[in-house]
Amino acid sequence: MLSLGKAKGIVRTHTLKTNAGGGSDEFLQPYKARPQTTSIAAHRLVAGALGMAPRVPREVRDKERQKLKEAKEKRRQEKQQKIDIWDGNFGKCAMDEV
């Protein structure tokens, strides 16, 4: 059986080993927000938990899918704009036409 002193020593050395790595900050990333839950996902989760087939009209599914596609395209365009700005590839500005 371990005495309390030995257990403390083990914990301390373990802590020192895990924190002594240095350079762990390169893996740190900013917090990414969780995607917004859609009604399709909610219906699918509930229906799956109850063991039944989801009953969602085709029109509602199509609207939700279109909404998700538009959001995905918007995120892609925003990401591309950031890349273009850093690369110096500016599009036309509203002031260019004046």
Chimera marker file (.cmm) of the C-alpha trace (Angstrom):
<marker_set name="trace">
<marker id="1" x="0.000" y="0.000" z="0.000" r="1" g="1" b="0" radius="0.5"/>
<marker id="2" x="1.334" y="3.481" z="-0.883" r="1" g="1" b="0" radius="0.5"/>
<marker id="3" x="1.823" y="6.039" z="1.811" r="1" g="1" b="0" radius="0.5"/>
<marker id="4" x="0.453" y="9.531" z="1.347" r="1" g="1" b="0" radius="0.5"/>
<marker id="5" x="3.970" y="10.951" z="0.873" r="1" g="1" b="0" radius="0.5"/>
<marker id="6" x="4.748" y="8.610" z="-2.001" r="1" g="1" b="0" radius="0.5"/>
<marker id="7" x="1.447" y="9.404" z="-3.693" r="1" g="1" b="0" radius="0.5"/>
<marker id="8" x="2.200" y="13.124" z="-3.507" r="1" g="1" b="0" radius="0.5"/>
<marker id="9" x="5.621" y="12.548" z="-5.029" r="1" g="1" b="0" radius="0.5"/>
<marker id="10" x="4.111" y="10.592" z="-7.894" r="1" g="1" b="0" radius="0.5"/>
<marker id="11" x="1.564" y="13.292" z="-8.595" r="1" g="1" b="0" radius="0.5"/>
<marker id="12" x="4.221" y="16.015" z="-8.504" r="1" g="1" b="0" radius="0.5"/>
<marker id="13" x="6.540" y="14.243" z="-10.917" r="1" g="1" b="0" radius="0.5"/>
<marker id="14" x="3.653" y="13.499" z="-13.243" r="1" g="1" b="0" radius="0.5"/>
<marker id="15" x="2.626" y="17.147" z="-13.188" r="1" g="1" b="0" radius="0.5"/>
<marker id="16" x="6.176" y="18.287" z="-13.882" r="1" g="1" b="0" radius="0.5"/>
<marker id="17" x="6.519" y="15.895" z="-16.781" r="1" g="1" b="0" radius="0.5"/>
<marker id="18" x="3.287" y="16.973" z="-18.441" r="1" g="1" b="0" radius="0.5"/>
<marker id="19" x="3.937" y="20.707" z="-18.032" r="1" g="1" b="0" radius="0.5"/>
<marker id="20" x="7.656" y="20.639" z="-18.807" r="1" g="1" b="0" radius="0.5"/>
<marker id="21" x="7.124" y="20.017" z="-22.514" r="1" g="1" b="0" radius="0.5"/>
<marker id="22" x="7.261" y="23.649" z="-23.593" r="1" g="1" b="0" radius="0.5"/>
<marker id="23" x="5.932" y="24.433" z="-27.045" r="1" g="1" b="0" radius="0.5"/>
<marker id="24" x="2.500" y="23.084" z="-26.223" r="1" g="1" b="0" radius="0.5"/>
<marker id="25" x="1.124" y="26.504" z="-27.139" r="1" g="1" b="0" radius="0.5"/>
<marker id="26" x="1.519" y="25.670" z="-30.832" r="1" g="1" b="0" radius="0.5"/>
<marker id="27" x="-1.424" y="23.286" z="-30.531" r="1" g="1" b="0" radius="0.5"/>
<marker id="28" x="-3.701" y="25.843" z="-28.912" r="1" g="1" b="0" radius="0.5"/>
<marker id="29" x="-6.440" y="27.033" z="-31.201" r="1" g="1" b="0" radius="0.5"/>
<marker id="30" x="-9.119" y="29.672" z="-30.645" r="1" g="1" b="0" radius="0.5"/>
<marker id="31" x="-12.491" y="28.398" z="-29.515" r="1" g="1" b="0" radius="0.5"/>
<marker id="32" x="-14.717" y="27.441" z="-32.406" r="1" g="1" b="0" radius="0.5"/>
<marker id="33" x="-18.420" y="27.994" z="-31.885" r="1" g="1" b="0" radius="0.5"/>
<marker id="34" x="-20.686" y="24.986" z="-32.163" r="1" g="1" b="0" radius="0.5"/>
<marker id="35" x="-22.750" y="24.991" z="-35.360" r="1" g="1" b="0" radius="0.5"/>
<marker id="36" x="-26.334" y="26.078" z="-35.034" r="1" g="1" b="0" radius="0.5"/>
<marker id="37" x="-28.724" y="23.139" z="-34.689" r="1" g="1" b="0" radius="0.5"/>
<marker id="38" x="-31.319" y="22.919" z="-37.439" r="1" g="1" b="0" radius="0.5"/>
<marker id="39" x="-34.763" y="21.405" z="-37.179" r="1" g="1" b="0" radius="0.5"/>
<marker id="40" x="-33.684" y="18.541" z="-39.449" r="1" g="1" b="0" radius="0.5"/>
<marker id="41" x="-30.943" y="17.560" z="-37.013" r="1" g="1" b="0" radius="0.5"/>
<marker id="42" x="-33.272" y="17.856" z="-34.026" r="1" g="1" b="0" radius="0.5"/>
<marker id="43" x="-35.979" y="15.721" z="-35.681" r="1" g="1" b="0" radius="0.5"/>
<marker id="44" x="-33.404" y="13.139" z="-36.721" r="1" g="1" b="0" radius="0.5"/>
<marker id="45" x="-31.961" y="12.889" z="-33.207" r="1" g="1" b="0" radius="0.5"/>
<marker id="46" x="-35.372" y="12.542" z="-31.554" r="1" g="1" b="0" radius="0.5"/>
<marker id="47" x="-36.650" y="10.042" z="-34.108" r="1" g="1" b="0" radius="0.5"/>
<marker id="48" x="-33.464" y="7.999" z="-33.800" r="1" g="1" b="0" radius="0.5"/>
<marker id="49" x="-33.724" y="7.942" z="-30.006" r="1" g="1" b="0" radius="0.5"/>
<marker id="50" x="-37.329" y="6.769" z="-30.219" r="1" g="1" b="0" radius="0.5"/>
<marker id="51" x="-36.491" y="4.174" z="-32.865" r="1" g="1" b="0" radius="0.5"/>
<marker id="52" x="-38.832" y="5.489" z="-35.535" r="1" g="1" b="0" radius="0.5"/>
<marker id="53" x="-38.427" y="6.910" z="-39.024" r="1" g="1" b="0" radius="0.5"/>
<marker id="54" x="-38.393" y="10.726" z="-39.201" r="1" g="1" b="0" radius="0.5"/>
<marker id="55" x="-41.518" y="12.290" z="-40.705" r="1" g="1" b="0" radius="0.5"/>
<marker id="56" x="-40.440" y="15.554" z="-42.273" r="1" g="1" b="0" radius="0.5"/>
<marker id="57" x="-42.111" y="16.798" z="-45.464" r="1" g="1" b="0" radius="0.5"/>
<marker id="58" x="-39.871" y="17.020" z="-48.519" r="1" g="1" b="0" radius="0.5"/>
<marker id="59" x="-40.390" y="20.791" z="-48.844" r="1" g="1" b="0" radius="0.5"/>
<marker id="60" x="-39.150" y="21.406" z="-45.301" r="1" g="1" b="0" radius="0.5"/>
<marker id="61" x="-36.116" y="19.179" z="-45.844" r="1" g="1" b="0" radius="0.5"/>
<marker id="62" x="-35.298" y="20.942" z="-49.110" r="1" g="1" b="0" radius="0.5"/>
<marker id="63" x="-35.560" y="24.385" z="-47.476" r="1" g="1" b="0" radius="0.5"/>
<marker id="64" x="-33.285" y="23.326" z="-44.627" r="1" g="1" b="0" radius="0.5"/>
<marker id="65" x="-30.730" y="21.821" z="-47.003" r="1" g="1" b="0" radius="0.5"/>
<marker id="66" x="-30.756" y="24.961" z="-49.147" r="1" g="1" b="0" radius="0.5"/>
<marker id="67" x="-30.271" y="27.089" z="-46.038" r="1" g="1" b="0" radius="0.5"/>
<marker id="68" x="-27.298" y="24.945" z="-44.986" r="1" g="1" b="0" radius="0.5"/>
<marker id="69" x="-25.773" y="25.144" z="-48.481" r="1" g="1" b="0" radius="0.5"/>
<marker id="70" x="-26.086" y="28.939" z="-48.480" r="1" g="1" b="0" radius="0.5"/>
<marker id="71" x="-24.456" y="29.197" z="-45.051" r="1" g="1" b="0" radius="0.5"/>
<marker id="72" x="-21.623" y="26.908" z="-46.169" r="1" g="1" b="0" radius="0.5"/>
<marker id="73" x="-21.067" y="28.983" z="-49.322" r="1" g="1" b="0" radius="0.5"/>
<marker id="74" x="-21.083" y="32.198" z="-47.282" r="1" g="1" b="0" radius="0.5"/>
<marker id="75" x="-18.430" y="30.793" z="-44.906" r="1" g="1" b="0" radius="0.5"/>
<marker id="76" x="-16.335" y="29.675" z="-47.887" r="1" g="1" b="0" radius="0.5"/>
<marker id="77" x="-16.543" y="33.136" z="-49.469" r="1" g="1" b="0" radius="0.5"/>
<marker id="78" x="-15.599" y="34.862" z="-46.202" r="1" g="1" b="0" radius="0.5"/>
<marker id="79" x="-12.610" y="32.550" z="-45.807" r="1" g="1" b="0" radius="0.5"/>
<marker id="80" x="-11.540" y="33.230" z="-49.402" r="1" g="1" b="0" radius="0.5"/>
<marker id="81" x="-11.880" y="36.992" z="-48.856" r="1" g="1" b="0" radius="0.5"/>
<marker id="82" x="-9.575" y="36.797" z="-45.830" r="1" g="1" b="0" radius="0.5"/>
<marker id="83" x="-7.015" y="34.870" z="-47.866" r="1" g="1" b="0" radius="0.5"/>
<marker id="84" x="-7.286" y="37.358" z="-50.740" r="1" g="1" b="0" radius="0.5"/>
<marker id="85" x="-6.827" y="40.328" z="-48.413" r="1" g="1" b="0" radius="0.5"/>
<marker id="86" x="-3.677" y="38.821" z="-46.899" r="1" g="1" b="0" radius="0.5"/>
<marker id="87" x="-2.356" y="38.035" z="-50.380" r="1" g="1" b="0" radius="0.5"/>
<marker id="88" x="-3.112" y="41.579" z="-51.562" r="1" g="1" b="0" radius="0.5"/>
<marker id="89" x="-5.746" y="40.513" z="-54.098" r="1" g="1" b="0" radius="0.5"/>
<marker id="90" x="-8.374" y="43.159" z="-53.600" r="1" g="1" b="0" radius="0.5"/>
<marker id="91" x="-11.527" y="43.272" z="-55.635" r="1" g="1" b="0" radius="0.5"/>
<marker id="92" x="-13.099" y="46.467" z="-56.836" r="1" g="1" b="0" radius="0.5"/>
<marker id="93" x="-13.887" y="49.001" z="-54.180" r="1" g="1" b="0" radius="0.5"/>
<marker id="94" x="-17.024" y="51.149" z="-54.153" r="1" g="1" b="0" radius="0.5"/>
<marker id="95" x="-14.776" y="54.212" z="-54.237" r="1" g="1" b="0" radius="0.5"/>
<marker id="96" x="-13.134" y="53.083" z="-57.501" r="1" g="1" b="0" radius="0.5"/>
<marker id="97" x="-16.223" y="54.000" z="-59.525" r="1" g="1" b="0" radius="0.5"/>
<marker id="98" x="-16.447" y="57.568" z="-58.217" r="1" g="1" b="0" radius="0.5"/>
<link id1="1" id2="2" r="1" g="1" b="0" radius="0.2"/>
<link id1="2" id2="3" r="1" g="1" b="0" radius="0.2"/>
<link id1="3" id2="4" r="1" g="1" b="0" radius="0.2"/>
<link id1="4" id2="5" r="1" g="1" b="0" radius="0.2"/>
<link id1="5" id2="6" r="1" g="1" b="0" radius="0.2"/>
<link id1="6" id2="7" r="1" g="1" b="0" radius="0.2"/>
<link id1="7" id2="8" r="1" g="1" b="0" radius="0.2"/>
<link id1="8" id2="9" r="1" g="1" b="0" radius="0.2"/>
<link id1="9" id2="10" r="1" g="1" b="0" radius="0.2"/>
<link id1="10" id2="11" r="1" g="1" b="0" radius="0.2"/>
<link id1="11" id2="12" r="1" g="1" b="0" radius="0.2"/>
<link id1="12" id2="13" r="1" g="1" b="0" radius="0.2"/>
<link id1="13" id2="14" r="1" g="1" b="0" radius="0.2"/>
<link id1="14" id2="15" r="1" g="1" b="0" radius="0.2"/>
<link id1="15" id2="16" r="1" g="1" b="0" radius="0.2"/>
<link id1="16" id2="17" r="1" g="1" b="0" radius="0.2"/>
<link id1="17" id2="18" r="1" g="1" b="0" radius="0.2"/>
<link id1="18" id2="19" r="1" g="1" b="0" radius="0.2"/>
<link id1="19" id2="20" r="1" g="1" b="0" radius="0.2"/>
<link id1="20" id2="21" r="1" g="1" b="0" radius="0.2"/>
<link id1="21" id2="22" r="1" g="1" b="0" radius="0.2"/>
<link id1="22" id2="23" r="1" g="1" b="0" radius="0.2"/>
<link id1="23" id2="24" r="1" g="1" b="0" radius="0.2"/>
<link id1="24" id2="25" r="1" g="1" b="0" radius="0.2"/>
<link id1="25" id2="26" r="1" g="1" b="0" radius="0.2"/>
<link id1="26" id2="27" r="1" g="1" b="0" radius="0.2"/>
<link id1="27" id2="28" r="1" g="1" b="0" radius="0.2"/>
<link id1="28" id2="29" r="1" g="1" b="0" radius="0.2"/>
<link id1="29" id2="30" r="1" g="1" b="0" radius="0.2"/>
<link id1="30" id2="31" r="1" g="1" b="0" radius="0.2"/>
<link id1="31" id2="32" r="1" g="1" b="0" radius="0.2"/>
<link id1="32" id2="33" r="1" g="1" b="0" radius="0.2"/>
<link id1="33" id2="34" r="1" g="1" b="0" radius="0.2"/>
<link id1="34" id2="35" r="1" g="1" b="0" radius="0.2"/>
<link id1="35" id2="36" r="1" g="1" b="0" radius="0.2"/>
<link id1="36" id2="37" r="1" g="1" b="0" radius="0.2"/>
<link id1="37" id2="38" r="1" g="1" b="0" radius="0.2"/>
<link id1="38" id2="39" r="1" g="1" b="0" radius="0.2"/>
<link id1="39" id2="40" r="1" g="1" b="0" radius="0.2"/>
<link id1="40" id2="41" r="1" g="1" b="0" radius="0.2"/>
<link id1="41" id2="42" r="1" g="1" b="0" radius="0.2"/>
<link id1="42" id2="43" r="1" g="1" b="0" radius="0.2"/>
<link id1="43" id2="44" r="1" g="1" b="0" radius="0.2"/>
<link id1="44" id2="45" r="1" g="1" b="0" radius="0.2"/>
<link id1="45" id2="46" r="1" g="1" b="0" radius="0.2"/>
<link id1="46" id2="47" r="1" g="1" b="0" radius="0.2"/>
<link id1="47" id2="48" r="1" g="1" b="0" radius="0.2"/>
<link id1="48" id2="49" r="1" g="1" b="0" radius="0.2"/>
<link id1="49" id2="50" r="1" g="1" b="0" radius="0.2"/>
<link id1="50" id2="51" r="1" g="1" b="0" radius="0.2"/>
<link id1="51" id2="52" r="1" g="1" b="0" radius="0.2"/>
<link id1="52" id2="53" r="1" g="1" b="0" radius="0.2"/>
<link id1="53" id2="54" r="1" g="1" b="0" radius="0.2"/>
<link id1="54" id2="55" r="1" g="1" b="0" radius="0.2"/>
<link id1="55" id2="56" r="1" g="1" b="0" radius="0.2"/>
<link id1="56" id2="57" r="1" g="1" b="0" radius="0.2"/>
<link id1="57" id2="58" r="1" g="1" b="0" radius="0.2"/>
<link id1="58" id2="59" r="1" g="1" b="0" radius="0.2"/>
<link id1="59" id2="60" r="1" g="1" b="0" radius="0.2"/>
<link id1="60" id2="61" r="1" g="1" b="0" radius="0.2"/>
<link id1="61" id2="62" r="1" g="1" b="0" radius="0.2"/>
<link id1="62" id2="63" r="1" g="1" b="0" radius="0.2"/>
<link id1="63" id2="64" r="1" g="1" b="0" radius="0.2"/>
<link id1="64" id2="65" r="1" g="1" b="0" radius="0.2"/>
<link id1="65" id2="66" r="1" g="1" b="0" radius="0.2"/>
<link id1="66" id2="67" r="1" g="1" b="0" radius="0.2"/>
<link id1="67" id2="68" r="1" g="1" b="0" radius="0.2"/>
<link id1="68" id2="69" r="1" g="1" b="0" radius="0.2"/>
<link id1="69" id2="70" r="1" g="1" b="0" radius="0.2"/>
<link id1="70" id2="71" r="1" g="1" b="0" radius="0.2"/>
<link id1="71" id2="72" r="1" g="1" b="0" radius="0.2"/>
<link id1="72" id2="73" r="1" g="1" b="0" radius="0.2"/>
<link id1="73" id2="74" r="1" g="1" b="0" radius="0.2"/>
<link id1="74" id2="75" r="1" g="1" b="0" radius="0.2"/>
<link id1="75" id2="76" r="1" g="1" b="0" radius="0.2"/>
<link id1="76" id2="77" r="1" g="1" b="0" radius="0.2"/>
<link id1="77" id2="78" r="1" g="1" b="0" radius="0.2"/>
<link id1="78" id2="79" r="1" g="1" b="0" radius="0.2"/>
<link id1="79" id2="80" r="1" g="1" b="0" radius="0.2"/>
<link id1="80" id2="81" r="1" g="1" b="0" radius="0.2"/>
<link id1="81" id2="82" r="1" g="1" b="0" radius="0.2"/>
<link id1="82" id2="83" r="1" g="1" b="0" radius="0.2"/>
<link id1="83" id2="84" r="1" g="1" b="0" radius="0.2"/>
<link id1="84" id2="85" r="1" g="1" b="0" radius="0.2"/>
<link id1="85" id2="86" r="1" g="1" b="0" radius="0.2"/>
<link id1="86" id2="87" r="1" g="1" b="0" radius="0.2"/>
<link id1="87" id2="88" r="1" g="1" b="0" radius="0.2"/>
<link id1="88" id2="89" r="1" g="1" b="0" radius="0.2"/>
<link id1="89" id2="90" r="1" g="1" b="0" radius="0.2"/>
<link id1="90" id2="91" r="1" g="1" b="0" radius="0.2"/>
<link id1="91" id2="92" r="1" g="1" b="0" radius="0.2"/>
<link id1="92" id2="93" r="1" g="1" b="0" radius="0.2"/>
<link id1="93" id2="94" r="1" g="1" b="0" radius="0.2"/>
<link id1="94" id2="95" r="1" g="1" b="0" radius="0.2"/>
<link id1="95" id2="96" r="1" g="1" b="0" radius="0.2"/>
<link id1="96" id2="97" r="1" g="1" b="0" radius="0.2"/>
<link id1="97" id2="98" r="1" g="1" b="0" radius="0.2"/>
</marker_set>
